[in-house]
Structures are given as structure tokens and as C-alpha cells.
Amino acid sequence: MSEQSGIEQQIEQQSEDQQLEEQQVDESGIPAKHHRAIRSFVKRSGRMTPGQQAAYDKYWSVKGLMLADGLINYSDVFGRNAETVLEIGFGMGVSLVQMAKEAPEKDFIGIEVHEPGVGKLLHGMEEHDVENIRVYCDDAVEVLRECIPDNSLDRVQIYFPDPWHKKKHNKRRLIQPDFIENLYPKLKTGGVIHLATDWEHYAEQMMEVMTAAPGFDNQADDYCFSDRPAYRPITKFEKRGERLGHGVWDLLFEKQ
């Protein structure tokens, strides 16, 4: 079970099932046909630890990015021009901090809707003296639309997104044709989408979506998964899954 999906599965309750099946309303209580598209996440409540809160209070004003500020200029945000990596749904941020620390020549932008996760990330940045990350606490779909310039990203990474494993919830999965279509223009030519999941059925859906997406080539052979690149850390949940015999599937698709 992944770091992110393991947390998010805790919020599935019978009342939500009833909404999805009988009332067809989203989390706000407004009928879906009168509201925005189905979200791939549910906003979870949760308190930050004292360390997370202290880091949030200290660093959000300098490391945080706001949806309301609109289109960003990377050189203004980071004070330099460098390869830019976007991670969507970084969970508690442990892997993102490690990747940024090991690649100081790159700049990283993280998007996460869970505030304690943002606090944990900022705390980790302070603890490991990492300066090359900036963070949004917003819906990734909206951040992509409003804030990320076209032809600007070298890599987009989405690791262990919520699998929404119940069949009736599969429509909530993030990796869908419309989402990839909206992501495509944000990548530079030669830029890469890197997906990873520990749910085989979701891996198969990811492969179907990415194979059908125009303008992308599989860096492995057709319909083949990739080996885990050295830059993607193995999480503690992934290690536990390996001990239990669970698989992990990586997909790397390059924009042509």
C-alpha cells in the first residue's frame, strides 16, 4: 500500500458510497450535473504536528505558491533557470524532499491538497536544508490550468495516486484521458510523464490511457512497463509491499 493511497483510503465511508450511487452529488453537496467535474480526491481533515505547524508558519510565505497568483515565472520563483519537475500528490513529501536534495541542479514544484502533508514537506525541507522546492496546497487540475506555463516542464511525476479500488469509484481516478490531454501542453518537447502505482488494475488503466494519448511515446517497448528509475526513491510502504510480494509498476512516457 502506498504512502498516499493508504491514507486516503481511510476516508471512504458508507455515506460517501450513498452519495455516489444514490444521490449523485459531490463533496460539496451540490448535484454533480450542476457542479464541477468529479474530483480525484476527498479533502481530508487533519491536524499538523507541532513541528509541521512551526515549519508551515515559518516557511509558507517564502516556499508556498498561491493559485490566486495565476501564471508563474520560474526564474522569479526560484531565482534561476533550471530544469523543472512537477509532482502531483506528494503525500507527506518524504520522497520529494529526497529527490530534490539529490538533484540540487533541478527545481521542483509539489502539489498536495492535504495541509499536514504540506507541513511535513516544509519541515523536511528545513531538516535537510533543501531549497529547490516550492509548493501548492490546491487542486492539481486548477493549478495546471491557471498557474503552469505551456511548454515549461521537464518532468511530471505522479506516484501512487489514490487507486479508488472499488469499481464504482474508478471514475474518480486521476489518470484519465482528459487529464493527460490537459497535461500534455505543459510539458516541453522531450518532457516525461512518470507514473507509478502498486495497484495492478490501475497500472493497466494507466497503460491504456497513456498508450492512447496522442503525442507520447513509451520509453519502454509498446505496452511495457519501465524499471524504476534511480531517481525515484523506494518508500517504506513500497518496501513493505515488496516483502509481502506486492508489485509496483512504473510508466515513463515522453512527449514528442
C-alpha positions as CSV (number, residue, x, y, z in Angstrom):
1,M,0.0,0.0,0.0
2,S,1.4,3.4,-1.0
3,E,2.1,6.3,1.3
4,Q,-0.7,8.3,-0.3
5,S,-3.3,5.8,-1.1
6,G,-3.0,4.2,2.4
7,I,-4.0,7.4,4.0
8,E,-6.7,8.3,1.5
9,Q,-8.5,5.0,1.7
10,Q,-9.3,5.7,5.4
11,I,-11.7,8.4,4.3
12,E,-14.0,6.1,2.3
13,Q,-17.2,5.7,4.3
14,Q,-20.7,4.4,3.7
15,S,-22.1,7.9,3.5
16,E,-19.9,8.7,0.6
17,D,-20.9,5.5,-1.2
18,Q,-24.5,6.5,-0.8
19,Q,-23.7,9.9,-2.3
20,L,-22.0,8.4,-5.3
21,E,-24.7,5.8,-6.0
22,E,-28.0,7.2,-5.0
23,Q,-27.8,11.0,-4.7
24,Q,-25.0,11.6,-7.4
25,V,-23.7,14.6,-5.6
26,D,-20.1,15.6,-5.0
27,E,-18.4,16.5,-1.7
28,S,-20.0,20.0,-1.5
29,G,-23.5,18.5,-1.6
30,I,-24.3,20.1,-4.9
31,P,-25.7,17.8,-7.6
32,A,-22.9,16.8,-10.0
33,K,-24.7,17.9,-13.1
34,H,-24.7,21.5,-11.7
35,H,-21.2,21.5,-10.4
36,R,-17.6,20.8,-11.5
37,A,-16.1,17.6,-12.7
38,I,-15.7,14.7,-10.3
39,R,-12.6,15.2,-8.1
40,S,-9.9,12.5,-7.8
41,F,-9.5,13.3,-4.1
42,V,-11.5,14.0,-1.0
43,K,-10.3,16.9,1.1
44,R,-9.3,15.3,4.4
45,S,-9.3,17.0,7.8
46,G,-6.3,16.5,10.0
47,R,-4.1,18.4,12.4
48,M,-0.5,19.2,11.9
49,T,2.1,18.1,14.4
50,P,3.7,21.0,16.3
51,G,6.8,20.6,14.1
52,Q,4.8,20.6,10.9
53,Q,2.8,23.7,12.1
54,A,6.0,25.5,13.0
55,A,7.6,24.8,9.6
56,Y,4.4,25.8,7.9
57,D,4.2,29.1,9.8
58,K,7.9,29.8,9.2
59,Y,8.3,28.8,5.5
60,W,4.9,29.0,3.7
61,S,5.3,32.7,3.0
62,V,8.6,32.0,1.1
63,K,8.1,28.5,-0.2
64,G,4.3,28.4,-0.8
65,L,2.6,29.3,-4.1
66,M,-0.9,30.5,-4.4
67,L,-3.5,29.5,-7.0
68,A,-4.9,33.1,-7.0
69,D,-1.5,34.5,-8.1
70,G,-2.0,32.9,-11.5
71,L,0.7,32.0,-14.1
72,I,4.1,31.7,-12.5
73,N,7.5,32.7,-13.8
74,Y,10.0,30.0,-12.7
75,S,13.0,32.4,-12.7
76,D,11.1,34.7,-10.3
77,V,10.0,31.8,-8.1
78,F,13.4,30.0,-7.8
79,G,15.8,32.9,-8.6
80,R,17.3,30.9,-11.5
81,N,16.6,29.0,-14.7
82,A,16.8,25.2,-14.3
83,E,15.0,22.0,-15.3
84,T,11.6,22.0,-13.6
85,V,9.9,18.9,-12.2
86,L,6.3,18.9,-11.1
87,E,5.0,16.3,-8.6
88,I,1.2,15.9,-8.2
89,G,0.1,14.5,-4.9
90,F,3.3,14.2,-2.9
91,G,1.6,12.8,0.2
92,M,3.8,13.6,3.2
93,G,6.6,14.8,0.9
94,V,9.4,12.4,2.1
95,S,10.3,11.2,-1.3
96,L,10.1,14.6,-2.9
97,V,12.5,16.1,-0.3
98,Q,14.9,13.2,-1.0
99,M,14.7,13.7,-4.8
100,A,15.3,17.5,-4.5
101,K,18.2,17.0,-2.2
102,E,19.8,14.5,-4.5
103,A,19.2,16.8,-7.6
104,P,20.1,20.3,-6.5
105,E,20.5,21.3,-10.1
106,K,16.8,20.9,-10.7
107,D,13.8,22.8,-9.4
108,F,10.7,21.0,-8.0
109,I,7.1,22.1,-7.6
110,G,4.9,20.0,-5.5
111,I,1.0,20.0,-5.4
112,E,-0.8,18.5,-2.4
113,V,-4.3,19.2,-1.1
114,H,-3.6,17.8,2.4
115,E,-2.3,20.6,4.7
116,P,-0.5,18.3,7.1
117,G,1.4,16.8,4.1
118,V,2.4,20.3,3.1
119,G,3.6,21.0,6.7
120,K,5.5,17.7,6.7
121,L,7.2,18.7,3.4
122,L,8.2,22.1,4.7
123,H,9.5,20.5,7.9
124,G,11.6,18.1,5.8
125,M,13.0,20.9,3.7
126,E,14.1,22.6,6.8
127,E,15.6,19.5,8.4
128,H,17.5,18.5,5.2
129,D,18.4,22.1,4.1
130,V,16.6,21.7,0.8
131,E,15.9,25.0,-1.1
132,N,14.8,23.9,-4.5
133,I,11.1,23.0,-3.8
134,R,8.1,25.3,-4.0
135,V,4.6,24.0,-3.1
136,Y,0.9,24.5,-3.8
137,C,-1.9,23.4,-1.4
138,D,-4.6,23.3,-4.1
139,D,-6.3,21.1,-6.7
140,A,-3.8,20.0,-9.3
141,V,-6.3,20.4,-12.1
142,E,-6.8,24.0,-11.2
143,V,-3.1,24.7,-10.7
144,L,-2.3,23.2,-14.1
145,R,-4.9,25.3,-15.8
146,E,-4.2,28.6,-14.0
147,C,-0.6,28.6,-13.0
148,I,1.7,26.3,-15.0
149,P,3.0,27.8,-18.3
150,D,2.8,25.8,-21.5
151,N,6.0,24.0,-22.7
152,S,7.7,24.6,-19.4
153,L,8.0,21.2,-17.5
154,D,10.8,18.7,-18.0
155,R,9.0,16.0,-16.0
156,V,5.7,15.4,-14.3
157,Q,5.6,12.7,-11.7
158,I,2.6,11.2,-10.1
159,Y,3.5,8.4,-7.7
160,F,0.9,6.1,-6.1
161,P,-2.2,8.2,-6.7
162,D,-5.3,7.0,-4.9
163,P,-6.4,3.9,-6.8
164,W,-10.1,4.2,-5.9
165,H,-10.1,0.5,-6.0
166,K,-13.9,-0.1,-5.8
167,K,-15.2,-0.4,-9.3
168,K,-18.0,2.2,-8.7
169,H,-15.2,4.7,-7.7
170,N,-12.9,4.1,-10.7
171,K,-14.2,7.3,-12.4
172,R,-12.5,9.3,-9.6
173,R,-9.0,8.1,-10.6
174,L,-6.8,10.9,-11.6
175,I,-5.2,9.3,-14.7
176,Q,-7.9,9.7,-17.3
177,P,-7.7,10.8,-20.9
178,D,-9.0,14.4,-20.3
179,F,-6.4,14.9,-17.5
180,I,-3.5,13.7,-19.7
181,E,-4.8,15.9,-22.6
182,N,-4.6,18.9,-20.3
183,L,-1.2,17.9,-19.0
184,Y,0.3,17.5,-22.5
185,P,0.8,21.2,-23.4
186,K,2.6,21.9,-20.1
187,L,5.5,19.6,-20.9
188,K,8.4,20.6,-23.1
189,T,9.1,18.5,-26.2
190,G,11.1,15.6,-24.8
191,G,9.5,16.0,-21.3
192,V,8.4,12.9,-19.5
193,I,5.3,11.8,-17.6
194,H,6.4,9.3,-14.9
195,L,3.6,7.4,-13.2
196,A,3.9,4.7,-10.5
197,T,1.3,2.6,-8.8
198,D,1.1,-0.5,-6.6
199,W,-2.4,-1.5,-7.9
200,E,-2.2,-3.7,-10.9
201,H,-5.6,-2.8,-12.3
202,Y,-4.8,0.9,-12.1
203,A,-1.4,0.2,-13.8
204,E,-3.3,-1.4,-16.6
205,Q,-5.6,1.5,-16.9
206,M,-2.7,3.9,-16.8
207,M,-1.0,2.0,-19.7
208,E,-4.2,2.1,-21.7
209,V,-4.7,5.8,-21.2
210,M,-1.1,6.7,-22.0
211,T,-0.8,4.4,-25.0
212,A,-3.9,6.0,-26.5
213,A,-2.8,9.6,-25.7
214,P,-1.6,11.4,-28.8
215,G,1.9,12.8,-28.8
216,F,3.5,10.4,-26.3
217,D,5.9,7.6,-26.8
218,N,6.5,4.8,-24.2
219,Q,10.2,4.9,-23.1
220,A,9.9,1.1,-22.8
221,D,8.6,-1.1,-25.5
222,D,4.9,-0.7,-26.5
223,Y,2.6,-1.8,-23.7
224,C,5.6,-2.5,-21.5
225,F,6.3,-1.0,-18.0
226,S,9.6,0.6,-17.2
227,D,12.1,-0.3,-14.5
228,R,12.1,2.1,-11.5
229,P,14.5,4.9,-12.4
230,A,17.2,5.5,-9.8
231,Y,15.9,9.0,-9.1
232,R,12.6,7.7,-7.7
233,P,13.1,6.6,-4.1
234,I,11.6,3.5,-2.7
235,T,9.1,4.4,0.1
236,K,8.7,2.5,3.3
237,F,5.3,1.3,2.1
238,E,6.8,0.1,-1.1
239,K,9.4,-1.9,0.8
240,R,6.7,-3.4,3.0
241,G,4.7,-4.3,-0.1
242,E,7.7,-6.0,-1.7
243,R,8.2,-8.1,1.4
244,L,4.6,-9.2,1.0
245,G,5.0,-10.0,-2.6
246,H,3.2,-6.9,-4.0
247,G,4.1,-5.5,-7.3
248,V,4.9,-1.9,-8.3
249,W,4.5,-0.6,-11.9
250,D,6.4,2.4,-13.4
251,L,5.4,4.1,-16.6
252,L,7.5,6.6,-18.4
253,F,6.1,8.4,-21.5
254,E,7.9,11.0,-23.4
255,K,6.3,14.0,-25.3
256,Q,7.2,14.0,-29.0
